Structures are given as C-alpha cells and as structure tokens.
C-alpha cells in the first residue's frame, strides 16, 4: 500500500497503473516508430533506384537512336557523294 494521502487509494492505484502502462508501452512504441521510419527510408530508396533506372534507359534509348541515325546517314552521304562524282 502506498503512503497515506487524502486521496482514495483506488485513485492513486489507477494512476500508478496508467503510468506503468505508459512506461511499459514505450519500448514497443519506440520500436514501431523505428520500423516505420526504416520502411519509409527503404521505400524511398527503392523508388529512387527505379526512377534512376528508368532515366538511364531513356538516355540509352536516345543514344542508340542517335547512333543508328548516324550510321544510316553515313551510307546516304557516301552514296550521294559518289553519285555526285559520277554525274560530273
């Protein structure tokens, strides 16, 4: 029994139990917050990796398109020069 006060013992006991529950829940709440923050960070990392991969694929596709266009234009230019030389 707690030290004597002018407050009913049932009141002090219920307040003590509520405080003990808060202290008992604190580690679980802290771990829940940690897990939530970690999940958020990993989710952002995965999203950023996906976005970077998409941007890299777009750049590679543009480079490939430019390269193929260059290869096709070389043949056309050499054919045009040869034709011009023949027609002179």
C-alpha positions as CSV (number, residue, x, y, z in Angstrom):
1,X,0.0,0.0,0.0
2,X,1.2,3.5,-0.8
3,X,1.9,6.1,1.8
4,X,-1.2,7.7,3.3
5,X,-2.7,10.6,1.4
6,X,-6.0,12.4,1.4
7,X,-6.8,10.8,-2.0
8,X,-8.6,7.5,-2.2
9,X,-6.1,4.6,-2.6
10,X,-8.1,3.3,-5.6
11,X,-7.4,6.6,-7.4
12,X,-3.7,6.5,-6.7
13,X,-3.5,2.9,-7.7
14,X,-5.3,3.5,-11.0
15,X,-3.0,6.5,-11.8
16,X,0.0,4.4,-10.9
17,X,-1.2,1.6,-13.2
18,X,-1.8,4.0,-16.1
19,X,1.8,5.4,-15.6
20,X,3.2,1.9,-15.5
21,X,1.3,1.0,-18.7
22,X,2.8,4.1,-20.5
23,X,6.3,3.1,-19.4
24,X,5.7,-0.5,-20.4
25,X,4.4,0.6,-23.8
26,X,7.3,3.0,-24.5
27,X,9.8,0.4,-25.9
28,X,7.2,-1.1,-28.2
29,X,6.1,2.3,-29.5
30,X,9.8,3.3,-30.0
31,X,10.4,0.2,-32.0
32,X,7.3,0.7,-34.0
33,X,8.5,4.2,-34.9
34,X,11.9,2.9,-35.8
35,X,10.4,0.2,-38.1
36,X,8.1,2.7,-39.7
37,X,11.0,5.2,-40.4
38,X,13.1,2.3,-41.7
39,X,10.4,1.1,-44.0
40,X,9.9,4.7,-45.3
41,X,13.6,5.1,-46.0
42,X,13.8,1.8,-47.8
43,X,10.7,2.6,-49.8
44,X,12.2,5.9,-50.9
45,X,15.5,4.2,-51.8
46,X,13.7,1.6,-54.0
47,X,11.6,4.3,-55.6
48,X,14.8,6.4,-56.3
49,X,16.5,3.3,-57.8
50,X,13.6,2.6,-60.1
51,X,13.5,6.2,-61.2
52,X,17.2,6.3,-61.9
53,X,16.9,3.0,-63.9
54,X,14.1,4.5,-66.0
55,X,16.1,7.6,-66.7
56,X,19.1,5.6,-67.7
57,X,17.1,3.5,-70.0
58,X,15.7,6.6,-71.7
59,X,19.1,8.1,-72.1
60,X,20.4,4.8,-73.6
61,X,17.5,4.6,-76.0
62,X,18.2,8.2,-77.1
63,X,21.9,7.4,-77.6
64,X,21.0,4.2,-79.6
65,X,18.6,6.1,-81.8
66,X,21.2,8.8,-82.5
67,X,23.8,6.2,-83.3
68,X,21.6,4.3,-85.7
69,X,20.6,7.6,-87.4
70,X,24.2,8.4,-87.8
71,X,25.0,5.0,-89.2
72,X,22.2,5.4,-91.7
73,X,23.2,8.9,-92.7
74,X,26.8,7.8,-93.4
75,X,25.7,5.4,-96.0
76,X,23.4,8.0,-97.6
77,X,26.2,10.7,-97.6
78,X,28.7,8.4,-99.2
79,X,26.2,7.3,-101.8
80,X,25.3,10.9,-102.5
81,X,29.0,11.9,-102.9
82,X,29.7,9.0,-105.2
83,X,26.7,9.8,-107.3
84,X,27.7,13.5,-107.5
85,X,31.2,12.4,-108.6
86,X,29.8,10.2,-111.3
87,X,27.4,12.8,-112.6
88,X,30.2,15.4,-113.0
